[in-house]
């Protein structure tokens, strides 16, 4: 009985989704190119604003967004809890890339997908990158 109870407790602890145990997406992000497959703000889906963009996150902290033969360079960094992106100010003149400038909290990271949410809960922004 004690063995069964211990096993159930261990299973429950391991199956819980805990942001404090998130994986650092940095090594994954620095491999290959990515696309935005979700960008939502306050419940509105704005993913189509990023259609055609590919993103590269270089080892040295340089982020590049490319679309139709043009590109914009920014910066990025990461830890197990945060994924920081800077493509310049959030303004109408810098849309849509400025919308990505933020300190994102890591929800999950795998070799094919990085899920993030804004560290400011009042903005209710969510961002998902999927590997090309």
Secondary structure, DSSP 4 states (H G I P E B T S, - for coil): -HHHHHHHHHHHHHHS--GGGPPP-HHHHTSSEEEEEEEEETTEE-GGGGTT-EEEE-TTSEEEEEETTEEEEEEEEE-SSEEEEESS--SGGGTTGGGG-EEEEEEEE-SSEEEEEESSGGG-EEEEEEE-
